[in-house]
Amino acid sequence: MEESIKKFKRIEWVDIAKALAIILMVIGHECPQRSITTFIFSFHMPLFFIMSGYTAGKVNTWSKFIKKSKKSFVMTWLLAALMIIILGFEIMFFQKKEISDILLLDLKGIFWGSNYGINNLNNVGVMWFLIVFFWAKLLYNFLEVIIPNEYNGFLLGILSYFAFVVSSKIWFPQAFDIVPIAAWFMWIGAYLKSIQPKLKFNSLQASLMIAIIFIYWIVMMQNYIYIDMSVRHYPFFIFSFLEAVAGTISVSFLSSCFSRISQFKILKIIGKHTLAVLCIHHLDLYWLWWGAYIPKWYFAVFLRLIVDFLILGLFLVIRKLIVGRENK
């Protein structure tokens, strides 16, 4: 029993890092300032994929692969489809569209799976992340089963470069051209975890390594280089990929420091529920209704953060009441 509890114990600094990234996601969707958006997009979406690889257990049998794939399908792909459909009904209500038109748009969006629609295909907003996450997890776990893990990084790197080249010409349905890149970030997360025990973070060598990583991240941002996976923006390919990894490591190091401070407990709570925040952000009616009444972007950022996290708080209270009633 003790081993089971230890196995499923959450890593606090990971939750804090995810909380920071999801907060920055909300800010990034409204902020037009180039320096701020460069900072945010330099790491925030890759961080989620890297953290997934860092925290995931190894999948080395077909039974584990099937079990995890079924769970991931329900928790990510089906959830994304549901959120797209619900947003469609919001659009129908606020824009007075016919239900047949909305259902057609929803089906196109679910098929397309990308943040921007082309060729009359509907975009799916932030739900692109869940769609990509499902397929990337499927690819990453599949390779874990059939290929020794030390070769996965090399293979995913090749596939990512192929995806990088192809996506500059054409985008695939279900955002398949992003999938190898997301899976590569997952592998990087698993690799970082595998080498972590070998590193002594109180040593001079480790301090120098962290300093070099941080400086690289800063230099790239100063040159306005960043990744935007949703629109296939990967300037200089490997250099921007390394920037995302460097940013994730730097933010993780900062989050590790925050995890020792009680005042940052709220970030731990947010980090545990980033999936709920993503769905709330998707459905908060900002673009369909109340966003039109906000004159300045910084007011929009402030109010959208308040709205999204108030709804999260309400959701957690209701869930706690329901669970408490069921346990009586």
N, C-alpha and C positions, 0 to 999 in steps of 0.2 A: 504493500500500500504506500509506504513512504517513497519507494522508487517511482511509483506511478505519479504521485504528487510532484515529485522533483522533475519528472520528465515533462510534465505539462505546465510547469511554472513559467509565467511570462517573464521576458527579459525587459526590465524597466526602461533601460536606455533605448531599446528598440522602439518601445511605445512612445517615448518622448520624441525620438527622431521622426517617427511617422506623424505624430501630432504637429510638429513644426512644419513638415512637408504639406500636410493637408490644409493647415492655416494659410501657408504661402500659396497653395493652389487657389484658394478663394481670392486672395489679394491679387494674384497674377491675372485673374480673369477680368479684373476691373482697372488695374493700374496701367496707365499709358507711359509711365516714366521708363525710359530705356535702361537706365542703370539698375533700377529695381527689378524690372522684368528679366534682365540678363542674370542677375543674382538668383532669382527664383528658378528660372528655367535651366540654370547651369547644373541642377541636380535633382529637382523635386520629384519628377515622375520616375527617373531611373532609380531613385532611392527606394521606392516601393518594390520594384522588381528585385533589387539587390537584397533588401531586407527579407523578401520572400525566400530567396535562395539561402540566406544566412540562417533562417529559423526553421526551414523545412527539414523533415527527416528524410533519410535516404530511401529511395525507391529502387529496390534491387530484385524484385520478383514481379511476375505478371499479375499475381493476385493483389499485391499492393498497388500496382499500377491501375488496375481496373477499379479498385475500391476508391482510390484517391481521385481518379478521373470522374467517377460518378458524383462524388461529393463536390468536386470543383465545378462540374457542369451545372448543378443545382444552385450553388452559392455564387457563381459568377455569370455564366452565360445566360441561364434562365432568368436570373435576377436582372441582368441588363435588359433582356427582352421585355420583362415586365415593366421596368422603369421607362422604357421607350414607349410602351403602350399607354401607360398612365400619363406621360407627358403629352401624348397625342390627344387624350381626352381633355387635358388642360387647354391645349391649343384649340380644340373644338369649342370649348366653352367660352374662351376669351376672344377668339377670332371669328366665332360664328360660322365655322366650317361644317360641311356635311360629314356625317360619320363614315360614309363610304370613302370619301377623299382622305380622311384621317387614317383609316385602316390601311389604305393603299400606301400612304406615306410611311406608316409604321412598318409595314412589311418590307418596303424598300430600304428603310433605315436599318432594320434588323439584318437584312441581307448584306447591306453595304458595310456597316460596322465601323465607319470612320467618322471623325469629328467634323469633316467638311464634306458636303454633298457635291457630286459632280454628275453630269449627264442625267439630270433630273432625279438623282438618288438622294434620299433624305439624309441629313447628317444626324448623328445620335448624341451630340454633346459629349459630356464627360464619360458617358457609358462606353466610349471606345476603349477606355482603360480596362474595364471588366471583360470585354470581348477579347481583347489582346491577351489579357492575363490568362484566360482559360486556355487559349490555343498555345500560348508560350509554355504554360505549365505542362500541358499535354506533351509538347515537343521535348521539353527538358526531361521530364520523367521517362518518356519513351527511350531517349538516348541513354539515360541512367541504366535502364534494364539491359539494353543490347550492346552497349559499348563501355569499356572501362572508363571511369570518370576522368582519369588524367588526359584522355583524348577528346573529351567532350568540348573543352574550352577551345581547342584548335578547330574542331569541326564547326562549332557554333560561330567562331570568328570568321571562318570562310563563308558560311551561310549569311552572316550579317553583312559582310562586304557585298555579297551578291544582292542581298535585299536593298542595301544602300544604293547600288548602281541602278537596279531595276526601278526603285521607287522614284528616282529622278525623272523617269520617263512615263511610268504607269503605276497606278495604285490598284491593288487587288481587293476583291470583296473580302469581308471579314478582317480587313486590315492585315492580311497574311504577309504583306511586305514589311510589317513592323514586328511580326511574331519572332523571327530568329534573333532580332536585336534584343527584344525583351528577354528571351530565353538565355541569351549570352550574359545579360546582366544578372539573371538568376544564378547562372554558373559562377560568375564572379563573386556573388555573395557567399555561395557555398565554399568557394576556394579561400576567401578571406577568413571564413570560420575555421577551415582546416589548418591554416598556418598560424592562427592566433595563439595557440598554446606554445608555439616555438618562439614567440616574441616576448621579450621582457621590457614592458613599457616604462619601467623606471630606469632603463639603461640609457646611456648617451647615444648609442646607435639608434634606438627607437625614437628618441627625441629628435634627432636629426632627420630621420625618415618622415616623421609627422610634419616637421617644419618644411621639408622639401615639398611634400604633398600639398600643404596649405599654400605655399608660395606659388606653386604651379596653378592651383585653382584661382588664386587672386590675379595672376598675370593673364590667364585666359579671360577672366571676366573684365579686366581692364581693357582688353581688346574687343569687348562686346561679342565674345564667342559663347554660344550656348546651344544646348540641344532642345528641340521641340519635337518630340516623337510623334505627336498627333498630326503634324503637317510635314513629317519626314525631313526635318531640318537638322542635318548633322554636318556642320562645316568642318572641313579638314578630316573628316571621318574619325580616324583613330585618336586624334588629338582631342576632339570634343568628347569622345567616349571616355578617354582618360580624365578629362575635366569632370565629367559626371561622377566617375569613381572617386576622384580626389575630393569633390564636394561632399559626396556621401560619407567618406571617411572622416572628413573634417567636422561635419555636422554630427556624426556619430560620436566622435571624441567629445564635442561640446555637450551632447546629450548625456553622455556618461557622467560628466561633471554635474549637470543639472539633476541627475537621478539621486544625488546625495543631498539635495536641498529640498526640504519639506514643502517650500512654497511652490514648487513646480509639480505638485501632486495632480493638479488639474490637467496638466499635459499628459500624464499617465492615463487618465480617464479618457481623454480625447483620443489618444493613441490606440486604445483598446477598441475604439468604435469608429475607425476611419471609414469603414465600409458604409456605416449608417450616415456619416457626414457626407460622403460622396453622393449617396442617394438623395439626401435632403437638399443638397446643393443643386442637384439636377432638377428637383421639383419645386424649388422655392418661389417660383412665379416671378422672379426678378425681371427676366427678359420679356415676359408676357404681360406684365401688369405694372408693378410698383416701381420698377427701375426707371421708367419714363419720367417720374416725378423727382428724381434726384439730379440736381444740376452739376455737382462736382464729383469727380472720380473718388476723391478721398472720403467724401460722405458716403458714396456707394459702397466702398470697401468696409467702412465702419459699420454701416447699417446691415450689410449682407452678412458680415461676421456675427453680429448680434442676432439677427434673425435665424441663421443656420444653427447657431449653437444654443439658442433658446429652444428651438424645435428639438435638437438633440437631447437637451435636458428634460424636456417634456416626454420624449420617447423613452428615456431611461427610467423616469419615474413611473410611467404607465406600465412598462415592462416589469419593473420591480414589484408593483402592486399585483399584477397578473400572476407572476411566479410565486409570490407570497401566498396568494389565495389558493393556488393549485397545491402548494405544499401543506396546507392546513388539513 
